[in-house]
Amino acid sequence: MKTLLYILPLIGILLTATEAFPAGIEMPGEETATIRRGIEYLYNLEYEAALTNFASLLPKWQDHPAPWFFTGMVWWIRWSQEDEMKRSGDLLIRNIEVAINKSRALLARNPKDAAGIFYLAGGLGFSGRHALGENNLPRAITTGWEAFQLLQKNTNAFQDDVDVLLGHGIFNFYAGRLPANMRSLAKFLGVQGDWRLGLEQLQQVASNGVFANTEAEVTLSYIYTYDLRDGSTGARYSKNLMDRYPRNPEFRFQYAENLISSGQHDKAKEIAKEGIALAENNTYTNIPRFRLYCILGKASAAERNHEETARWLTLAVNSPIKTSGNYLAWAHVRRGDAYIALGNRRAAEADYKRGLELDGSGSAGTSAEQRLQRMAQDAAKK
């Protein structure tokens, strides 16, 4: 059910193709260049440059949703990077609400206004994605559903736009990979997708998109890295993005993960250590250092180098700043495995219990619980 609740808001959220700018919206070349430049700043986490860039749209577009929408994108990226999350989330919602209100005003004058349709759907999408991250499922579902209905009603407005396939591709991929026990309910609710078609649509946008091509590459990199676990293909996308956006650590994380998946453990550790050097000179923040320690521990565990695994993961566990998600839980589980191999069962048991506490029924928590059960069975035999 958790996955289905996640997919439901994505019906609208993902179909908005939030990084795209539909061809049906006519824009002077100067504004097009401004938006392109701002998006490039965003991917490289150059927030102040992006904000200044999008603010330059305001003199001509005071009553247009675009400046507020793209400013909201800046705060969305900061929020998703866990950078001053409270402030970033507040500013994201503040700007997106202005964009939504200005979009509704455009549609009140002309219900077929392509800019009004796009920015309203996109604004609702951002609002829903933020709500999802804040575990506010009712708001995520209601905003996603409104966006979905809006786009379904106005599909002809974007029928010739390659960029809009971004949202369709993401939706098709994830809706097409729902767990078997959720498919009947999803079908009843009209949630159906073809994950192979989704990949084709994303690849088409990556090759031929105007505004959404980079976002399609980012999405494909994520999918091949974390969903399909295709290290070879994922490495191609993530390496390219890492080289193009050297200030954004996410692409380095993904490239290292893909190297581990393809058995290139030494290379993965080299990439992670380069990342630590970037964190030390403040190119990256302290948050990525935790993730990089986790990657070094994971690569060492794959090599069965137990002492090195324990050393790196102890640095991860003791890091003052950690990311959300189950990275910390997996650090405890993998360090526990290393302690078992090193003969320290008491330390291993403590790590497994902590991993279970942190992740509950998640993948790391389930693995920790299984290991604790095996330890209990072994103890009972003695």
Phi and psi in degrees as a GROMACS rama.xvg file:
@    title "Ramachandran Plot"
@    xaxis  label "Phi"
@    yaxis  label "Psi"
@TYPE xy
-58.6302  -42.9623  LYS-2
-65.2464  -41.0554  THR-3
-64.7719  -41.3524  LEU-4
-63.7085  -29.1808  LEU-5
-72.1518  -39.596  TYR-6
-70.5694  -37.2139  ILE-7
-54.1481  -52.3319  LEU-8
-64.9138  -25.6827  PRO-9
-68.1339  -19.0423  LEU-10
-50.5191  -50.1854  ILE-11
-87.8426  -40.865  GLY-12
-60.3809  -45.46  ILE-13
-79.8683  -32.754  LEU-14
-67.5374  -13.0774  LEU-15
-72.5838  -16.2573  THR-16
48.9342  61.8939  ALA-17
-61.1655  -25.2555  THR-18
-88.522  -7.63313  GLU-19
-83.958  162.239  ALA-20
-133.344  101.005  PHE-21
-54.9935  143.77  PRO-22
-63.0083  -21.6982  ALA-23
-69.8088  -10.7178  GLY-24
-99.746  111.341  ILE-25
-78.251  135.546  GLU-26
-144.11  139  MET-27
-62.9012  155.827  PRO-28
-59.3574  -34.5486  GLY-29
-62.7106  -44.2498  GLU-30
-68.0537  -37.3759  GLU-31
-59.3711  -46.3645  THR-32
-63.8404  -37.8121  ALA-33
-62.6444  -44.286  THR-34
-67.9387  -42.6389  ILE-35
-57.8973  -47.4063  ARG-36
-62.2523  -41.8097  ARG-37
-63.7351  -39.6422  GLY-38
-64.3037  -38.5167  ILE-39
-63.4997  -42.1791  GLU-40
-58.6537  -41.0881  TYR-41
-60.5856  -48.945  LEU-42
-63.1719  -26.9814  TYR-43
-93.1275  9.4521  ASN-44
59.6375  33.2528  LEU-45
-93.6238  78.0963  GLU-46
-65.4703  -46.4674  TYR-47
-63.9947  -40.2165  GLU-48
-63.6195  -39.6844  ALA-49
-66.1522  -43.5604  ALA-50
-62.5853  -43.9493  LEU-51
-62.5007  -41.4415  THR-52
-61.0862  -49.4492  ASN-53
-71.5339  -29.1426  PHE-54
-63.8247  -24.9474  ALA-55
-68.4922  -12.6407  SER-56
-77.9802  -19.9353  LEU-57
-62.4627  -41.851  LEU-58
-53.3588  -37.741  PRO-59
-90.7955  -21.7865  LYS-60
-124.053  42.4804  TRP-61
-57.3233  -38.3613  GLN-62
-100.309  10.8706  ASP-63
-103.965  144.63  HIS-64
-71.4465  -18.3103  PRO-65
-56.1474  -50.8814  ALA-66
-58.7637  -38.7908  PRO-67
-72.598  -37.4391  TRP-68
-62.8982  -49.2715  PHE-69
-72.7414  -30.8298  PHE-70
-64.1902  -39.145  THR-71
-58.983  -35.9602  GLY-72
-59.2191  -39.1593  MET-73
-59.624  -47.3662  VAL-74
-71.7053  -27.3462  TRP-75
-62.7098  -45.8104  TRP-76
-63.9029  -42.8964  ILE-77
-62.9082  -42.5818  ARG-78
-63.8837  -44.2551  TRP-79
-68.8151  -22.8202  SER-80
-85.9477  4.43242  GLN-81
59.6351  38.8309  GLU-82
-105.116  108.008  ASP-83
49.0602  60.6351  GLU-84
-58.9609  -41.6043  MET-85
-63.8848  -51.7591  LYS-86
-63.448  -45.5338  ARG-87
-62.5927  -41.7704  SER-88
-64.383  -41.0973  GLY-89
-63.5699  -43.855  ASP-90
-71.7313  -32.8772  LEU-91
-58.1128  -53.5247  LEU-92
-64.473  -39.8415  ILE-93
-60.5758  -46.7949  ARG-94
-71.2121  -38.5388  ASN-95
-68.2737  -35.123  ILE-96
-64.8267  -36.9874  GLU-97
-64.4013  -44.3924  VAL-98
-60.5233  -41.6306  ALA-99
-63.2567  -45.5525  ILE-100
-63.8748  -40.8714  ASN-101
-69.8417  -32.254  LYS-102
-66.9072  -42.5814  SER-103
-62.8554  -35.0668  ARG-104
-65.899  -40.777  ALA-105
-60.6792  -42.8132  LEU-106
-72.5239  -26.9457  LEU-107
-65.6443  -32.355  ALA-108
-82.0743  -34.8782  ARG-109
-149.041  102.614  ASN-110
-60.6448  -13.8592  PRO-111
-105.677  11.3094  LYS-112
-61.8813  116.254  ASP-113
-63.4301  -38.6445  ALA-114
-65.4227  -41.6992  ALA-115
-61.5385  -42.6341  GLY-116
-63.1893  -49.8965  ILE-117
-63.1007  -49.8812  PHE-118
-72.0877  -29.0454  TYR-119
-67.7114  -47.3728  LEU-120
-62.6118  -42.5425  ALA-121
-65.1165  -41.6707  GLY-122
-63.414  -43.136  GLY-123
-62.6011  -36.6429  LEU-124
-62.4416  -47.8451  GLY-125
-61.6873  -41.7837  PHE-126
-60.7079  -41.6254  SER-127
-67.485  -39.4856  GLY-128
-65.1091  -40.0092  ARG-129
-64.4478  -43.9479  HIS-130
-60.9135  -39.0036  ALA-131
-62.4572  -43.2813  LEU-132
-65.9941  -26.205  GLY-133
-92.6411  8.60385  GLU-134
60.805  28.8004  ASN-135
-97.8929  77.3477  ASN-136
-65.5982  -38.0405  LEU-137
-57.493  -45.3794  PRO-138
-68.8641  -37.4926  ARG-139
-61.546  -43.5954  ALA-140
-70.2699  -42.8558  ILE-141
-67.8622  -40.6392  THR-142
-70.2805  -39.9797  THR-143
-63.011  -40.4464  GLY-144
-68.0351  -39.4655  TRP-145
-63.17  -41.8003  GLU-146
-63.5032  -42.9999  ALA-147
-59.8841  -48.1302  PHE-148
-62.9603  -38.7385  GLN-149
-61.732  -45.9619  LEU-150
-71.4912  -37.7443  LEU-151
-61.4052  -37.0465  GLN-152
-72.752  -23.3377  LYS-153
-125.6  36.6694  ASN-154
-60.9684  -31.8599  THR-155
-65.0968  -21.3579  ASN-156
-64.8884  -22.9094  ALA-157
-127.12  19.2075  PHE-158
-66.3187  -24.7606  GLN-159
-100.081  11.6811  ASP-160
-101.913  119.577  ASP-161
-66.9259  -38.5347  VAL-162
-56.7496  -36.588  ASP-163
-66.9389  -14.7071  VAL-164
-66.4266  -15.8058  LEU-165
-55.5811  -52.9181  LEU-166
-63.572  -41.9311  GLY-167
-63.1828  -39.1462  HIS-168
-65.4644  -44.644  GLY-169
-63.9457  -44.955  ILE-170
-61.8736  -47.9105  PHE-171
-59.7976  -40.8612  ASN-172
-63.0721  -52.6564  PHE-173
-75.8422  -36.3652  TYR-174
-67.9188  -27.7917  ALA-175
-80.6206  -5.91146  GLY-176
-120.535  25.8178  ARG-177
-63.4009  146.069  LEU-178
-56.8512  149.686  PRO-179
-55.95  -38.0116  ALA-180
-73.6842  -3.9269  ASN-181
-109.85  -8.85107  MET-182
-67.6521  -36.8202  ARG-183
-64.2106  -46.5037  SER-184
-65.7669  -39.4831  LEU-185
-63.1142  -41.6479  ALA-186
-63.119  -40.5757  LYS-187
-60.0849  -35.8358  PHE-188
-86.532  0.496312  LEU-189
83.614  16.4132  GLY-190
-95.5497  98.6576  VAL-191
-136.255  145.725  GLN-192
-157.745  164.727  GLY-193
-121.798  107.419  ASP-194
-66.51  -32.1146  TRP-195
-67.6328  -41.3166  ARG-196
-62.0907  -39.5136  LEU-197
-58.1418  -43.3305  GLY-198
-62.7923  -42.2963  LEU-199
-61.4685  -42.0293  GLU-200
-64.7954  -41.9281  GLN-201
-65.1682  -39.8046  LEU-202
-66.1539  -34.607  GLN-203
-64.695  -42.2773  GLN-204
-66.8101  -41.3146  VAL-205
-59.7806  -34.5775  ALA-206
-85.2938  -37.4014  SER-207
-122.896  -0.896992  ASN-208
-69.2865  157.394  GLY-209
-97.1031  -55.7255  VAL-210
-104.297  -22.6926  PHE-211
-103.34  5.23809  ALA-212
-63.1794  -41.6043  ASN-213
-68.5713  -40.7436  THR-214
-61.9591  -35.3222  GLU-215
-64.5546  -40.8424  ALA-216
-63.4956  -42.4201  GLU-217
-60.4685  -43.5135  VAL-218
-65.2042  -44.1698  THR-219
-63.8676  -39.2204  LEU-220
-60.382  -45.2353  SER-221
-62.9574  -46.0789  TYR-222
-61.8884  -48.2094  ILE-223
-69.1535  -28.9807  TYR-224
-76.8273  -50.839  THR-225
-105.628  -27.7465  TYR-226
-95.0913  -50.414  ASP-227
-90.7376  -16.0105  LEU-228
53.6222  41.089  ARG-229
-98.3415  90.7487  ASP-230
-61.8091  -36.9961  GLY-231
-66.7273  -50.6067  SER-232
-69.6138  -42.1417  THR-233
-60.3995  -37.7512  GLY-234
-63.5548  -36.7795  ALA-235
-62.4041  -46.2696  ARG-236
-69.2868  -48.1791  TYR-237
-68.7321  -35.4562  SER-238
-64.5296  -43.9438  LYS-239
-60.587  -44.5126  ASN-240
-68.4867  -38.7252  LEU-241
-61.2521  -41.5108  MET-242
-69.9312  -35.6462  ASP-243
-76.7585  -31.2212  ARG-244
-126.373  75.255  TYR-245
-66.0484  -17.5253  PRO-246
-88.0946  -8.08091  ARG-247
-97.8408  109.087  ASN-248
-71.6844  -20.6444  PRO-249
-58.2384  -37.4668  GLU-250
-71.7561  -30.2058  PHE-251
-68.0266  -42.0658  ARG-252
-56.3849  -48.3563  PHE-253
-65.1653  -41.8824  GLN-254
-62.0898  -44.1168  TYR-255
-62.974  -41.7096  ALA-256
-60.2572  -41.1877  GLU-257
-67.5272  -35.867  ASN-258
-64.4134  -40.2685  LEU-259
-62.9985  -45.007  ILE-260
-60.5312  -32.3668  SER-261
-94.6238  11.2018  SER-262
82.97  8.73551  GLY-263
-94.4286  68.1916  GLN-264
-67.452  -42.1412  HIS-265
-63.7131  -40.8714  ASP-266
-65.3208  -38.7482  LYS-267
-61.3137  -42.8939  ALA-268
-66.6538  -35.9573  LYS-269
-62.4638  -44.5578  GLU-270
-64.444  -40.0898  ILE-271
-66.9166  -40.9009  ALA-272
-65.8496  -36.4648  LYS-273
-60.3364  -38.005  GLU-274
-64.5516  -38.4045  GLY-275
-63.3867  -39.8539  ILE-276
-62.5347  -38.3669  ALA-277
-67.3131  -33.5746  LEU-278
-68.396  -37.6142  ALA-279
-68.7443  -29.432  GLU-280
-96.9361  13.6614  ASN-281
71.4029  13.1508  ASN-282
-66.1961  -39.7379  THR-283
-106.913  160.176  TYR-284
-84.3518  -179.889  THR-285
-71.011  -24.2073  ASN-286
-59.5693  -46.4635  ILE-287
-61.4758  -27.1102  PRO-288
-58.8207  -40.4136  ARG-289
-58.9677  -47.6187  PHE-290
-62.6355  -38.0969  ARG-291
-68.0029  -37.4854  LEU-292
-61.9929  -40.3085  TYR-293
-61.3854  -42.0108  CYS-294
-65.2444  -42.4714  ILE-295
-61.8503  -39.8441  LEU-296
-66.2659  -40.0495  GLY-297
-65.2708  -43.2489  LYS-298
-64.3492  -40.6116  ALA-299
-66.3416  -37.4787  SER-300
-64.243  -38.775  ALA-301
-64.1874  -28.6618  ALA-302
-85.8966  -3.31967  GLU-303
60.7091  32.7473  ARG-304
-94.1703  89.6407  ASN-305
-70.0684  -39.0354  HIS-306
-65.4148  -43.0351  GLU-307
-66.5627  -38.3368  GLU-308
-58.3669  -49.1892  THR-309
-61.9782  -38.1603  ALA-310
-66.4892  -49.0813  ARG-311
-65.592  -41.4696  TRP-312
-74.0475  -24.4414  LEU-313
-67.116  -38.9324  THR-314
-62.4791  -38.739  LEU-315
-65.3126  -48.4344  ALA-316
-61.9426  -35.2634  VAL-317
-89.9907  1.54166  ASN-318
-62.3419  137.78  SER-319
-70.3482  -27.1503  PRO-320
-122.222  125.948  ILE-321
-127.269  154.03  LYS-322
-86.1567  166.599  THR-323
-77.5364  -174.336  SER-324
87.9197  -167.734  GLY-325
-102.285  19.1135  ASN-326
-60.8156  -43.1453  TYR-327
-66.168  -40.0213  LEU-328
-61.0225  -44.4228  ALA-329
-66.1013  -32.7557  TRP-330
-60.7002  -42.0581  ALA-331
-67.0255  -41.6872  HIS-332
-64.5302  -46.296  VAL-333
-68.7396  -36.0489  ARG-334
-67.0859  -36.2474  ARG-335
-59.5926  -42.5737  GLY-336
-60.7757  -41.2136  ASP-337
-64.289  -40.4079  ALA-338
-65.1181  -36.8827  TYR-339
-59.4591  -47.5896  ILE-340
-64.06  -28.7558  ALA-341
-89.8805  0.243071  LEU-342
87.1033  12.0604  GLY-343
-104.164  79.0194  ASN-344
-68.077  -34.4041  ARG-345
-63.9223  -45.6172  ARG-346
-65.1775  -37.4748  ALA-347
-63.0129  -44.6496  ALA-348
-61.0226  -40.5171  GLU-349
-63.3715  -40.4053  ALA-350
-66.849  -42.8513  ASP-351
-62.5109  -41.4994  TYR-352
-63.1684  -38.8317  LYS-353
-68.3087  -40.4286  ARG-354
-61.0463  -41.5805  GLY-355
-65.4982  -41.8399  LEU-356
-62.2346  -39.4213  GLU-357
-75.0952  -34.5933  LEU-358
-117.969  -5.9857  ASP-359
52.0856  -117.009  GLY-360
-91.1047  9.22116  SER-361
-72.4827  -178.829  GLY-362
-63.3047  -43.3749  SER-363
-69.7747  -41.6999  ALA-364
-62.2724  -41.4717  GLY-365
-63.7403  -43.3459  THR-366
-62.856  -40.5539  SER-367
-63.6715  -42.913  ALA-368
-62.7216  -41.3772  GLU-369
-62.366  -39.7855  GLN-370
-68.5751  -39.2602  ARG-371
-64.3008  -38.5843  LEU-372
-64.0083  -40.9936  GLN-373
-65.6496  -38.747  ARG-374
-63.4637  -40.0609  MET-375
-65.3439  -40.965  ALA-376
-63.9876  -42.2167  GLN-377
-63.7975  -39.7042  ASP-378
-66.5341  -35.0778  ALA-379
-68.9928  -25.8492  ALA-380
-75.9704  -20.0031  LYS-381
